[in-house]
Amino acid sequence: MTAPGGPGAPGGPGGPLGAGGPRPLVAEADRERLLVLLREHYAAGLLGHEELDRRVGVVLGARYLDEAAAALADLPGAPAGGAPAVPGTMAGQSKPRRVRRGHAHADQPGAGWIPTDERFRDPTSRAIMRVWIDPADQTRHYVPEPGP
């Protein structure tokens, strides 16, 4: 006997078959990306506290990517159909917009930026810099570490 969603079940290890094949399981990186987007919508005043809590619960409780993405489906700029956002395109547009792929210095981390373990000494200022990633467009930002 095969467990539902197991290797021998319809749809294989990725889960039940959808219209386009197996439904992808939601990965931790997908959850983080969706939670960052929810926090940004909350910070912009597009969601109330109770609505944010409800949607965070949906993302954290989802097993499949399309279930998690449904928490953002009605929000502006959200990826449609559970598909990850494509860097370089805006919602509702098929033509890619220009995306800056360079590095940027910043005095403080921006909202939603994720810290990395990377640090280096800036050759010009001699300050210790920490690398932060903006998950919205995958750009890297250099922020000075606080002094001792």
Phi and psi in degrees as a GROMACS rama.xvg file:
@    title "Ramachandran Plot"
@    xaxis  label "Phi"
@    yaxis  label "Psi"
@TYPE xy
-106.554  136.73  THR-2
-70.4637  145.098  ALA-3
-57.2208  133.139  PRO-4
78.1881  0.908186  GLY-5
-79.0998  -176.8  GLY-6
-59.0536  -30.7386  PRO-7
-96.5927  -0.437096  GLY-8
-80.5362  159.788  ALA-9
-56.7479  130.03  PRO-10
93.9137  -12.1132  GLY-11
69.2477  -160.924  GLY-12
-66.4707  -19.6949  PRO-13
-77.9651  -8.65006  GLY-14
113.398  -171.68  GLY-15
-61.9603  155.053  PRO-16
-73.2169  133.494  LEU-17
-105.915  -168.1  GLY-18
-62.148  -34.188  ALA-19
-107.405  18.9511  GLY-20
115.166  -161.141  GLY-21
-62.6676  141.93  PRO-22
-76.9527  129.92  ARG-23
-72.803  138.434  PRO-24
-70.2521  149.496  LEU-25
-77.7526  128.542  VAL-26
-92.4304  162.389  ALA-27
-59.9673  -38.2003  GLU-28
-64.1998  -36.7512  ALA-29
-64.1511  -45.4048  ASP-30
-58.4807  -46.7749  ARG-31
-59.9286  -43.9824  GLU-32
-61.3819  -43.7821  ARG-33
-68.664  -37.9156  LEU-34
-66.6898  -36.8753  LEU-35
-61.6932  -44.1334  VAL-36
-62.8273  -40.6406  LEU-37
-62.4136  -43.2921  LEU-38
-62.2401  -39.0883  ARG-39
-65.1265  -40.3885  GLU-40
-66.6543  -36.7577  HIS-41
-65.4091  -45.6994  TYR-42
-62.7504  -30.8907  ALA-43
-81.2957  -2.57955  ALA-44
83.1471  13.9659  GLY-45
-85.9285  -12.8465  LEU-46
-132.813  143.216  LEU-47
-85.3899  171.603  GLY-48
-61.7413  -45.3153  HIS-49
-64.8495  -39.9251  GLU-50
-66.7032  -39.2853  GLU-51
-60.2648  -47.4594  LEU-52
-58.3874  -42.9838  ASP-53
-62.3347  -46.1586  ARG-54
-69.8847  -37.1544  ARG-55
-61.5162  -40.5044  VAL-56
-60.8262  -38.4633  GLY-57
-64.2894  -46.3405  VAL-58
-62.6661  -46.616  VAL-59
-70.5753  -28.1961  LEU-60
-90.6042  -6.96714  GLY-61
-74.3005  145.69  ALA-62
-100.39  -33.1379  ARG-63
-112.06  152.161  TYR-64
-58.8231  -41.3814  LEU-65
-66.3165  -32.1818  ASP-66
-66.695  -42.7017  GLU-67
-67.6006  -42.5266  ALA-68
-67.4442  -22.0986  ALA-69
-62.2325  -23.2241  ALA-70
-67.3549  -18.1585  ALA-71
-116.22  -0.016733  LEU-72
-56.247  -33.6906  ALA-73
-95.8705  7.56318  ASP-74
-95.5425  147.163  LEU-75
-63.9499  137.275  PRO-76
79.2377  7.84666  GLY-77
-83.7395  144.999  ALA-78
-65.4593  139.659  PRO-79
-88.8149  146.29  ALA-80
65.4415  20.3277  GLY-81
80.415  0.88131  GLY-82
-76.4943  139.245  ALA-83
-60.9848  146.775  PRO-84
-63.0954  137.322  ALA-85
-89.7916  117.157  VAL-86
-58.9044  134.365  PRO-87
100.83  -6.94091  GLY-88
-125.063  152.369  THR-89
-105.477  154.704  MET-90
-56.679  134.56  ALA-91
83.0273  0.100946  GLY-92
-121.063  138.807  GLN-93
-97.6048  -19.9576  SER-94
-81.5381  125.598  LYS-95
-64.6785  141.637  PRO-96
-94.9097  160.871  ARG-97
-69.8319  130.766  ARG-98
-118.496  128.575  VAL-99
-75.923  122.633  ARG-100
-105.414  7.00185  ARG-101
-81.2812  -167.53  GLY-102
-108.232  154.346  HIS-103
-139.97  139.053  ALA-104
-86.3909  144.031  HIS-105
-143.646  149.71  ALA-106
-75.2668  -34.6368  ASP-107
-140.709  154.719  GLN-108
-65.8742  144.92  PRO-109
-80.6551  163.229  GLY-110
-61.0203  129.853  ALA-111
87.9316  -9.14734  GLY-112
-67.1446  147.367  TRP-113
-111.582  126.52  ILE-114
-73.5554  148.253  PRO-115
-110.307  176.033  THR-116
-86.1822  -2.09041  ASP-117
-76.2438  132.33  GLU-118
-140.258  151.614  ARG-119
-154.963  164.201  PHE-120
-96.6742  122.975  ARG-121
-65.3259  124.443  ASP-122
-67.7418  -23.1115  PRO-123
-84.4397  -52.8689  THR-124
-91.5022  -15.0617  SER-125
68.5766  8.93884  ARG-126
-79.2389  148.561  ALA-127
-79.1682  125.946  ILE-128
-113.008  141.881  MET-129
-108.276  142.625  ARG-130
-93.0278  130.129  VAL-131
-119.835  147.181  TRP-132
-112.833  132.456  ILE-133
-91.2192  109.59  ASP-134
-66.7941  -16.8232  PRO-135
-65.8442  -37.5873  ALA-136
-136.433  9.74952  ASP-137
62.4455  23.8013  GLN-138
-80.2809  152.412  THR-139
-101.833  139.198  ARG-140
-129.516  141.35  HIS-141
-105.496  120.894  TYR-142
-122.842  129.751  VAL-143
-61.5663  139.107  PRO-144
-73.5336  144.638  GLU-145
-61.7637  144.704  PRO-146
-65.4737  167.165  GLY-147
